[in-house]
């Protein structure tokens, strides 16, 4: 399998509010950047969606080192919370319904396909690729072509 790095970030102007994601994929010196903006969403949804979009861009199963500044995303996967929520019909240990289940379902399918190592990076701490993802996400929010986040509910 190919080995590559993916950097992701999500952003929101207001939470909820307009949001966007940014993704940088790096493979053997080749760089691909992805971003998109949404008219109404949450920061956590954009953080998860960035990871999904990065993994969906891969044409075959890969070994991925995935960098995110979202503790919500990284901890949910690496600490096994999302698997537990799914097993319990999307109910968390506090007996509340897990949020963003539409996106978690998509992500879990991708995690079955790819070998992904999640790495948390501190946001806004001068990591060039994390900063680039943040720029892409914020730029997407400013786009005139914001789309609807179909899974977002208030």
C-alpha positions, 0 to 999 in steps of 0.5 A, spaced: 500 500 500 502 507 498 504 511 504 502 518 505 500 524 509 494 528 510 493 534 514 486 536 515 482 542 519 475 545 519 473 552 521 466 555 523 464 563 523 460 562 529 458 555 531 453 554 528 455 558 522 458 558 516 463 553 515 469 550 511 474 545 511 481 544 508 485 538 506 492 537 504 494 530 501 502 529 500 505 523 497 512 522 494 513 530 493 506 531 490 501 535 493 493 536 493 489 541 496 481 540 497 476 545 501 469 547 501 465 552 504 458 551 507 452 556 509 450 553 516 454 547 520 458 546 526 466 546 527 466 539 529 462 537 523 467 541 519 473 537 522 470 530 521 468 532 514 475 534 512 478 527 514 472 524 510 474 528 504 481 527 505 480 519 505 475 519 500 480 522 495 484 516 495 483 511 489 485 505 493 487 503 500 493 506 503 497 507 509 495 514 512 498 518 517 493 523 518 494 530 522 488 534 525 488 539 530 481 536 533 481 533 539 474 531 538 476 527 532 482 524 534 480 522 541 473 519 538 477 514 534 484 513 537 480 512 544 475 508 541 469 512 543 466 512 536 466 505 535 463 504 542 457 509 540 456 505 534 455 499 538 450 502 543 446 505 537 449 512 537 448 513 545 454 515 549 456 513 556 453 519 559 446 516 555 446 522 550 445 521 543 452 522 539 452 528 535 454 527 527 452 520 526 452 521 519 459 523 518 461 518 523 458 512 519 462 515 513 468 515 516 468 508 519 467 506 512 473 509 510 477 507 516 475 500 514 478 501 507 485 505 509 490 503 515 490 510 518 494 513 524 491 519 527 496 524 530 494 530 534 497 537 532 496 543 536 492 548 532 495 555 530 502 553 533 506 554 526 505 547 523 506 549 516 501 544 513 496 545 519 496 552 518 495 551 510 489 547 512 486 552 516 487 558 511 484 553 506 478 552 511 477 560 512 478 561 505 472 556 503 468 560 508 468 566 504 466 563 498 460 566 494 458 558 493 457 556 500 453 549 499 448 546 504 450 541 509 445 536 508 446 532 515 446 538 519 440 539 524 440 544 529 
